[in-house]
Amino acid sequence: MRRVRGSAAIVAAGSLALVLAACSGGDGGGGDATGGGDATGDGGGDTAEGIDCAPYEEFGDLSGTSVSVYTSIVEPESDQQIASYKPFEDCTGVTINYEGSREFEAQLLVRIQAGNLPDVAYLPQPGLLNTIVTQYGDKIVAAPEQTAANVDEYYDPKWKDYGSVDGTFYAAPLGANVKSFVWYSPSMFEDAGYEIPETWDDMITLSQTIADEAKAGNGAMPWCAGVESGDATGWPGTDWIEDVVLRTAGPDVYDQWVTHEIPFNDPQIVDAWDTAGEILKNPEFVNAGLGGVDSIATTTWTDAGFGILDGTCWMHRAANFYATQWPEGTNVAPDGDVYAFYLPGDGTSKPVLGGGEFVAAFADRPEVQAFQTYLSSPEWANAKAKATDTGGWVSANKGLDPENLATEFDKLNAQILQDPESVFRFDGSDLMPGEVGAGTFWTGIVNWLTGTDTQTVVDTIEASWPASS
């Protein structure tokens, strides 16, 4: 493994994938060692009995080395992360020293400035990667070519773009989330005879049907929504706009918008806001059981969909991670209390809005490069899936076997991410300069929901875009 340093010509990209497959028991998912314990059954052994790690011998002995990992992923999710490293540790002899922090984003930059660098950090958005490369480019190192080869083979090309800055690939994707979902009650839909809409127009027609029933006194309003989130109030509304831009203007225009190749107030973007407003600013459609349109601005995003459970709301647009917000005991399943369907578009394309973490390295020692390559492999994705036995995690790695995921909803996420018809784009506000994406875009959503017209809102956001970006 010491020969990995700096050159894929020394170790072919496929070699480590073969090595990892052998280490993981050849089943694409880490064998018995990935379920939270190891093959010895003691949950903490130093050897991988029953696992063939012989292929690692050709890379040299890494025993006694260690890799430090710094991340925002904390308990209980950190336990699943640590369990997923077990095959790698057992087969290589490398010790992974894991540190999770809720202050990760602020503290990572402080640590970089102070020279107190982790070997590896999991960055929650491309914007942070860009900041690090731009301001501290001599600290971060490019990803090894073996890692790049895995990303080329197992990920949509856009993921590599998001892990690159100025043409240099630094950070492979880790986990992923899908934001293009609408939550609903399967039993309510079945009892009413409603079908899952296949297109945006179908969804608007369904919304109007439900609204007409509500006006006649025969049910609830169609939509519930909320964007209140403390200092981050407004961000759930940015997801709405981004999803609609992808559906009305398309992914190319979306890319131009988030990079400011076209202005924030371009007519195509204005049209997307107005299209979203056909739902969010329509008093016949929102805000079921919660108040008028303006109540969306003050309704907490965590609770906004709860009306689905008591029948006061029919639909709620929110990301896959909303699955963790439902009250304890809620059954999230196709025949459960709640489930979600893909937010439809025009029926001819399948845009997917989402996000995820990226693996950046600040050292190029052989054990660090080996760990980066492991994390970009199907073997790690399947090991992580098996370790996450309660659900709530998915990867965009196309080598992930959905059957290793814990829940039907996780499998649905994987199906969407792996669908060759899907066109993935990263959360736009996370790609924009902080002054906009985590500033005027958020406040603009609130102003828009409380009465300010679309043109004024987008003009104000455009005026806030920093001149140097």
N, C-alpha and C positions, 0 to 999 in steps of 0.2 A: 504493500500500500504506500510505502514511502516513495515509490517510483511514480506515484500519481502526480506529484507536484508539477503543475504548470503545463502539462502536455497530454492531450488525448492520444497522441501517437504512441505514448509509452504504455498506456492502458486503454484499450478500446472501450468505447462507451458500452457496448454490449456485455463486456466482461463482468462489470460490477452487477449489472442486472442479473446475469447468470449466477454470480456469486450470491447475491441476495436471495434469489429464488431457491438456491440450494440451502442457504441458511434458514430460510423460512419454512423448510420442510417440503418445498416443491409444490405447495398447494396454493400459491399466490396470495397467502394471507398470514404467514407467520407460524403455521402449524399450531401445536398445542401451546406454544410459548406466548401467543399473542392474546390470550384471553384473560390477562391480568396476572398470571403466574408464569412459571417456566416449566420446561419438560421434566424437571426434577420433582415438581409438585410442591416445593417449599416456598414458592413465590419470591425467592430472592437468591437463588443459587448462582455461582460464578461460572458454571459450565452449562452447556446446552446438550445434555444427554438426549440421544435419540434424534438430534438434528445434525445433518452432515455439513460441517463448516470447513471441510478440507479445501474447497476451492479458494478460501481466503489465504491459504498458506503462500500462494504465489505472489501475493502482494506484500509479504513481510509481516513481521509480528508487531502488532500495535498494542500489545499488552502493556499496561502501566501508563498509557497516555489518557488524556481526558479532553473533553470539549465542554466549554461553558455555554449555556443557552440562557438568554434574557428575553422575556416576553411579557405581554399583558395577560396571558392566559393563566388564570389562578384557579384555586380549588372551587368546585370539585373537578372542573374540566382538566386541570393540570394532572390529576391522577391518571386520566386516560392517555394524556400525552406521554407521561413517563412510562406507562405500561407498553406503549407502542414502540419504545426504543429497545425493549428487552432483547429481541432477536439480534439487533445490531450489536448491542453490548456483549451478549454471550458469544457471538461468532467472531468478533474482532478483538475483544479484550479492552475496548475503549470504554471509559466511564463518562457518562453524560451527567454534568452537574447543572441541574435545572433551577432557574430562579424566575418566579412569576411576580409581577408587581402591578398594582392598580395605578401606579404613578409612572408607568413605563414610558409613555411618549415624552413627557417632560424630562424624566431622569435619564433617558437614553442620550439625549443631546448633551446633558450636563456631563455624563460619563465620557462621551466622546471628547468633549472639550478638555476634560481633566486627564485624558489618556488612560482611563480606567475602563478599557474596552472588553466586552464579552467576545468570545470567539464567534458566536452566532446570535443574531437577534431576529425575532419574528415581527416584521413591520406590518401594521394593520391597513396601510394604504400606500399606493404609489407616490402620493405627494410627499410623504415622509422620506421615502427613498430618494426622491429628487432633491429634497432639502439637504440630505446627508451628502450626496454626491457633489452637489453644487458648493456646499460650504466646507465640507470636510473630505474632499475627494481623495486625499492621500491616506485616509484611515480605512476606507472600505475597499474590499478587493473584489475583482470580477469573479463570477461563478466559474468553476472549472468546466472544461469542455464536456466531461462526462455528464455533468448535471444539465448542461445545455442540450445534449443529445437526448436525454430523457424528456425534457420539456418539449423538444421538437417532435418527439414521437407520440407523447401521451397527452398533450394539451392543445387546445385551440391556439392558433398563432397569436391571438390578442393577449393571452396570458404572458407570453414572452415579451411582448411590447411593453406591458405594464411593469415588468421587472427590469426594464432597460432604461438607460438614460444616455442620450446622445449617441445611440448606436451600440453602446456597450451593455452586455447582459450581466446583471449583478445578482438578481434575486429570483429564485424559482418560487412558484406558488405553493402554498401549503394547504390550508382548508379553504372552503368556498361557501358563500351563501347565495341564495336566489331570492330576489326581491319581488319578482313579477308574479305575485299570488293574490287571489281573492279568497278570503275565508267565508265559509257558509255553513249552514246546518244541513247535512244530507237528508235527515228525516223531514225537515220543513220543506225542502225542495220536492222530495218524493210525495209528501202528502198533498202539496199544491199542484203536482204534475208539471213542475218546472224542469227544464233541461239545462245542463251546463252550457253556457253560451260558447259558441265556436269562434265568433268574430266580435269585434268591438260594437258593430251595429246590432248584433244579436243581444249583447249585454245592455245596450241602451234601450232596446225594445223591451227586454225583460224588466229593466228598471222602471220603465213607464207603465208596464202592466201591473207591477207591484204597487206603484204610486197610485194608479187609478183605483186599485182595490182598497188602498188605505184611505183615499178620499171618500170612498163609498162606505167607509166604516168597517171594512172586512179584513183588516190586518195592519201590519206595521209598515213604516216607510222603508224604502229599499236599502239605503246606505247609512252606515255610522262611521265617524272618523274623528280623529283627535291628533293634534300636533304639539301639545304641551309637553315639554321635556326639560324643565328647569332652565339652566343657562343655554341649553341647546334647543329651546323651543323653536319649532318650525321645520326641523330636519325631516320628519316623516312626510311633510308636504313636498319637499324637494324630490323625494323618491317618486311621488305621483307625477310631477312634471317631467322628470327624466324618463320614466316609463312611457309617458305619452309622446315625448319628443321622438323616442325610438319608433313609435308606432305611426306617427303622422308624418314625420320628416325623414326617418330612416337613419341607419347607423352612420352613414358617411357624414350627413349633416350634424348628427350628434357629436361625432369626433371633432368636427370643425368648431362646434359650439363650445365644447369643454376646453379646447385649446385656444379659443378666442380668434380663430381664423375667420369666423364670422362674429359679429357683435352679439352680446347677450339679448339685445332687443331686435334681432333680425326678424322679419315678418314671419318666417317659418316657426320661430320660437314663440312669437306672440300667438300664432294659430294653435300651437300645442297647449299653451296656458288656457286659451279660450275653450279648447276641447276638454281639458280637465275640468274646467269650470262648468261644463254642461252637467257634470255630476256634483262637484264640490260646492258650486255656488248656486245650485238649483234648490230652492226651498221645498220643492216637491220630492226631492230625492234624499236630502240630508236635513238634519242630523238625528237619525231615528232614536227616539227615547232620550235624547240629550239636550235638545234645544234647537235654536235656529242655526243658520249657516255660520254666524259668528261664534257659536259655541265650539266649533271645531278648534278654534285657536286656544281655547282654555280647557279643553278636554284632554286628559293625560293620554299619551299614546299607548301606555301599558294597559289601560282599562277600556279603551275606546270600542273594542270589538265585543265586549262582554254581553251586549244586548242580544247577540246571536243565541246565547244560552237560554235566555228567558223569553225569546220570541218577539222582542221589541225591535230587532234589527235583522235584516236579511243578509247583507254583504258588508265586508270590511276588507279593504286592500291593505296588506301588510306582508312583510318579508317572511321567509321560512322560520327565522328565529322568533317570530311571534308565537310559535308553538310552545315556547317556554313561559309565555305570559298568562296562559289560561289558568284559572284557579285549579288548585290541587284536586286531582280526581277526575278532571275533564278528559274524556276519551277522544284523542285525536286519531281518527281512522276513517276510511271510506264509508263505514257504516256506524261511525261513532257520533259523539255529541257535536263535534266540529271537524271540518276538513277544509282543504283549499283546492282551488282549481287555477290553472295557468291564466294569467291576465291576457285575454286575447287581443289580437291585432286585426289586420285586414283579412286574415285567413290564408294569405299566400306566403307570409314570412313568419319567423318565430324569434323576434327579438327577446333577449333575456337580460334584465338588469340585475347586477349582483355585486359582490365584493369578496374579500378574502385577505389572507395574510401572505407575506412573502418572506423568504428565508435569505437574509443578508449576512455576509461573513466579514469579519475584521481581522482574519488570520488565514493563511494559506498552508498551514501545516497539513501533512497527509491525512491525519485523522479528521481534521475539520472538513477537508474536501470529500473524504469518504462519507462523512455524515451528511453533508449537503446532497450528495448523490443518492444516498439512501432515502432522504426525505422527498426527493423528486421521483422516486420509483413507485411502480404499482405495489411492490412488496410492502413498502411503508404504508401506503394508502389502505391496503387490505388489513394490515396489522392494526392500524388505527381504527378502522371500522369495527374490527372484532373486539378491540379494547373498549369501544364506546357502546357498551351493551344496553344502555338506557336510551340511546338515540340522541338526536340533536346535532349530528355532525355529518358532513359530506365533503367530498373533494371533487374537483373538476378533472382529476386524472382519469383518462379513458381506460386505464388498466384496472380501475377499481371494479370489483365484482359487486353489483348492487345487492346480491344475495347475502353479502357479509354485513350489510347495514341492518340496524336493529329494528327499524319501524317501516311501515308502508310509506309514511310521509318522507322519510329519508330516501327511500328507494325512488319515490317520485322526483325528488330533487336531483338525484343522480341521473335519472332518465332524461330529465330536461337538459342537464348540463352535457350529457353524452350524445344527445340527439344531433345527428349531422345537420339537421335543418335549423338548429338553434344558432342564433347570432348573439354572442355574449358581449356585453359592454359593462365596464366597471362603473360604479356609482359616480355620477358626474360631479357632485359637490366635493367628493374626495379628490378629484383630479384638478379642480379649480384652485386658484390661489386662496389661501386661508381667509383673506379679507372678504372674499366673495362666497366661496363654498361653505364656510363656517361663520359667515357674517351677514352680508346684505341679502344673500339668497334666503337664509333663514328668516330674517326680519321681513323680507319682502313677502314671503308666504303668509306671515301673520297679518301684514297690512292688507294683502289681497283678500284674505278671508274675512276681514273686518270692514271691507267696503271700498278700498282703493281700487281703481280700475287697472286693468292689465297693463295698458301702455305706460301708465305712470310708474307702476312697479318695475317693469323691465327696464325702463329708461333710467330709473334710480340705480338699479343694480349695475347696468352698463357703465354708468358714470363712476361707480366705485372700483371698477377693474383697474388694478395697478398698471401704470404706464409701462413698467419694465417687464410685464408678463405677456 
